Amino acid sequence: MRRLLACLLPLALALTGCTTGYDALSTAALPKTRFADTKPQDFGRDHPQRHPIHGIDISKWQGDIDWKAVKGSGVAFVFIKATEGKDRIDPRFTEYWNEASAAGLLHAPYHFFYFCSTADEQADWFIRNVPKDAMALPPVVDVEWNPGSPTCKTRPAPETVRTEIKRFMDRLQAYYGKRPIIYTSVDFHRENLVGYFQDYHFWVRSVAKHPKETYADRSWAFWQYTSTGVIPGIKGPTDINVFAGSEQNWHNWVAAVEKQGNS
């Protein structure tokens, strides 16, 4: 991927300078399949296994988790659902957060954004429920349409969407000291985000095609490539993601965001 984050990730530039592009990454030592998948997709040459750093995202639906097995399988990071809207918290958030910490897995909380609540209401709720001193990786705002929601089917104009998202992220950055990551889906990105938030890291969902096809003009840091992955220690299908760069890029980025939060 020749556009790979330009010089990979802006936060890491201060430490490392320009980094290696996607097409130059070594693939010979990588296994053909890192994790099993009950409904695998053929991504062609640019398959996710070209990326050495894999992680998962979870919520209450994953149930009981054997964190030692998860860590032992090669999972490097975990995005954990924390809150939703202005008044919902995932009932297993605290448990997962503490157990991921105990297992030595890098983790970050994510918030599912509702367009039926204000950005400030949602920021207040997130800050109230997510501990500041445990924020190793940046928080994530999950922005996508949710047509199945029983309470919020509102689809504001793109300008309103961007204003509300920016306000929410500004609040989190001011409190936690880390610039949030934006998670999004293909349709939501196309309708609201193309050309915007270029100085934010993106975590993109693309389970049928490589992001270079579905997010043609977007540099991305994380790619959610399946929702039907098989992870040791977790019963049932699990979302699996890859980090855009090399293992060294990953260590540099983690060091940069940890330093950012402590400055």
C-alpha positions in Angstrom: 0.0 0.0 0.0 2.1 2.9 -1.3 0.1 5.6 0.6 0.7 3.7 3.8 0.2 6.6 6.3 2.7 8.7 4.3 5.5 8.4 6.8 3.4 5.9 8.7 1.8 7.5 11.7 2.2 11.2 12.5 2.7 10.5 16.3 5.6 8.3 15.5 7.4 10.7 13.2 8.9 12.6 16.0 10.7 9.4 17.1 11.5 7.6 13.9 11.1 9.7 10.8 9.8 8.2 7.6 9.0 4.5 7.8 8.7 1.6 5.4 5.8 1.5 3.0 3.3 -1.4 2.8 4.6 -2.9 -0.4 8.2 -3.1 1.0 7.2 -5.1 4.1 8.8 -8.5 4.3 6.3 -11.4 4.1 8.5 -14.5 3.7 8.5 -15.2 7.5 4.8 -14.7 8.0 2.5 -17.7 8.2 -0.1 -18.1 5.5 -2.9 -17.9 8.1 -2.3 -16.4 11.5 -5.8 -17.1 12.8 -8.6 -19.3 11.5 -11.7 -17.8 10.0 -15.1 -19.5 9.6 -15.9 -17.3 6.5 -12.5 -16.4 5.1 -12.2 -13.9 2.2 -9.7 -13.9 -0.6 -8.0 -10.5 -0.4 -5.5 -11.5 -3.1 -1.9 -10.4 -2.8 -2.6 -7.8 -0.2 -4.0 -10.2 2.4 -4.0 -9.3 6.1 -1.3 -11.9 6.9 1.2 -9.5 5.3 0.9 -7.5 8.5 2.7 -8.9 11.5 0.7 -7.1 14.2 -2.8 -8.5 14.8 -5.4 -7.5 17.4 -9.1 -8.0 18.3 -12.1 -5.9 19.3 -14.6 -7.2 21.8 -17.7 -6.4 23.7 -20.0 -8.3 26.1 -21.0 -10.7 23.3 -17.6 -12.4 23.6 -18.6 -13.8 27.1 -16.0 -15.4 29.3 -12.5 -15.0 27.9 -9.4 -17.0 28.6 -6.9 -14.1 28.4 -3.8 -16.2 28.7 -4.9 -18.2 25.7 -5.7 -15.0 23.8 -2.2 -13.5 24.6 -0.5 -16.8 23.7 -2.2 -17.0 20.3 -0.3 -13.9 19.2 -2.9 -11.2 19.7 -1.0 -7.9 20.3 -3.8 -5.5 21.1 -7.4 -5.3 22.1 -10.1 -2.7 21.5 -12.7 -3.0 24.3 -16.2 -1.6 24.1 -16.7 0.9 27.0 -19.7 3.1 26.4 -22.6 3.9 24.0 -24.5 7.1 23.6 -25.0 9.1 26.8 -26.1 6.4 29.2 -24.9 2.9 28.3 -21.8 1.1 29.5 -20.8 -2.4 28.3 -21.5 -4.6 31.4 -18.2 -6.4 31.0 -16.0 -3.4 30.3 -14.3 -3.2 33.7 -13.8 -6.9 33.8 -12.3 -7.1 30.4 -10.2 -3.9 31.0 -8.7 -5.4 34.2 -8.1 -8.8 32.8 -6.5 -7.5 29.6 -4.2 -5.5 31.8 -3.3 -8.5 33.9 -2.5 -10.5 30.8 -0.1 -7.8 29.6 -2.2 -7.0 26.5 -2.2 -3.5 25.2 -5.8 -2.3 25.1 -7.9 0.8 24.3 -11.6 1.6 25.1 -14.1 2.5 22.3 -17.3 4.5 22.4 -20.2 3.8 20.1 -21.4 7.3 19.0 -25.1 8.0 19.0 -26.5 10.9 16.9 -29.5 11.2 19.2 -27.3 12.5 22.0 -25.0 15.6 22.0 -21.3 15.2 21.8 -20.9 16.8 25.3 -23.4 14.4 26.9 -21.5 11.4 25.4 -18.1 12.8 26.3 -19.3 13.3 29.9 -20.5 9.7 30.0 -17.3 8.3 28.6 -15.1 10.3 30.9 -17.2 9.2 33.9 -16.8 5.5 33.1 -13.3 5.1 31.6 -10.3 5.5 34.0 -7.8 8.2 33.0 -4.8 6.5 34.6 -5.3 3.3 32.6 -5.3 4.8 29.2 -2.3 3.3 27.4 -3.5 3.4 23.8 -5.7 6.2 22.5 -9.5 6.0 23.0 -11.6 5.2 19.9 -14.8 6.8 18.7 -16.9 4.3 16.6 -18.9 6.2 14.0 -21.2 4.3 11.7 -24.9 4.1 10.9 -26.9 1.7 13.0 -30.1 1.0 11.2 -31.0 -1.8 13.7 -31.0 0.5 16.7 -34.4 0.5 18.5 -33.8 4.0 19.8 -31.8 6.0 17.3 -32.1 5.9 13.5 -31.3 9.6 13.0 -28.9 10.4 10.2 -27.8 14.1 10.5 -26.3 16.1 7.6 -22.6 15.4 7.0 -21.7 18.9 8.4 -23.5 18.1 11.7 -21.9 14.6 11.8 -18.4 16.1 11.5 -19.1 18.9 14.0 -20.4 16.5 16.6 -17.6 13.9 16.2 -15.0 16.7 16.4 -16.5 18.1 19.6 -16.5 14.6 21.2 -12.9 13.9 20.2 -11.7 17.3 21.4 -13.2 16.6 24.8 -11.5 13.2 25.1 -8.2 14.5 23.9 -8.3 17.3 26.4 -9.0 14.9 29.3 -6.9 11.9 28.4 -4.1 13.6 26.6 -4.3 11.4 23.5 -5.8 12.1 20.1 -8.7 9.6 19.6 -8.7 7.0 16.8 -11.7 7.0 14.4 -13.4 3.7 13.6 -15.7 3.7 10.7 -17.5 1.7 8.0 -17.4 2.0 4.3 -20.8 3.6 3.8 -20.5 6.0 6.7 -17.0 7.1 5.6 -18.2 7.7 2.0 -21.2 9.8 3.1 -19.5 11.8 5.9 -15.7 11.6 6.2 -14.0 11.6 2.8 -11.4 14.3 2.8 -11.8 15.2 6.5 -9.9 14.4 9.7 -6.6 13.8 7.8 -4.6 14.3 11.0 -6.4 11.5 12.9 -5.6 7.8 12.8 -8.3 5.7 11.2 -9.4 2.2 12.0 -11.4 1.0 9.0 -13.8 -1.9 8.5 -13.4 -3.7 5.2 -14.3 -7.4 5.3 -14.7 -8.1 1.6 -12.0 -6.0 -0.1 -8.7 -4.5 0.8 -9.0 -0.9 2.2 -7.1 0.5 -0.8 -10.3 -0.3 -2.8 -13.0 0.7 -0.3 -11.2 3.7 1.2 -9.2 4.8 -1.8 -8.1 8.2 -0.5 -7.7 7.4 3.1 -4.6 6.5 5.0 -5.4 4.0 7.7 -3.7 2.7 10.9 -5.9 -0.3 11.6 -7.9 -2.6 9.4 -10.8 -4.7 10.6 -10.7 -7.5 8.0 -13.1 -10.1 9.5 -15.9 -10.5 12.0 -15.8 -14.3 11.8 -12.3 -14.9 13.2 -11.4 -17.8 15.5 -9.3 -16.7 18.5 -8.1 -19.2 21.1 -9.6 -18.4 24.4 -12.8 -16.9 23.0 -15.9 -18.8 22.1 -17.7 -17.7 18.9 -16.7 -15.4 16.1 -14.4 -12.5 16.8 -13.4 -9.4 15.0 -9.8 -9.4 13.9 -7.7 -6.4 12.9 -4.2 -5.6 11.7 -1.9 -2.7 12.3 -0.8 -1.0 9.1 3.0 -1.2 9.6 5.9 -3.4 10.6 6.6 -4.7 14.1 9.1 -1.9 14.6 6.5 0.7 13.5 4.2 -0.8 16.1 6.7 -0.5 18.9 7.5 3.1 17.9 3.9 4.1 17.7 3.0 2.6 21.1 6.0 4.4 22.6 4.9 7.7 21.0 1.3 7.6 22.2 2.4 6.5 25.7 4.8 9.5 25.8 2.1 11.7 24.5 -0.2 10.9 27.4 2.5 11.4 30.0 3.6 14.8 28.7 
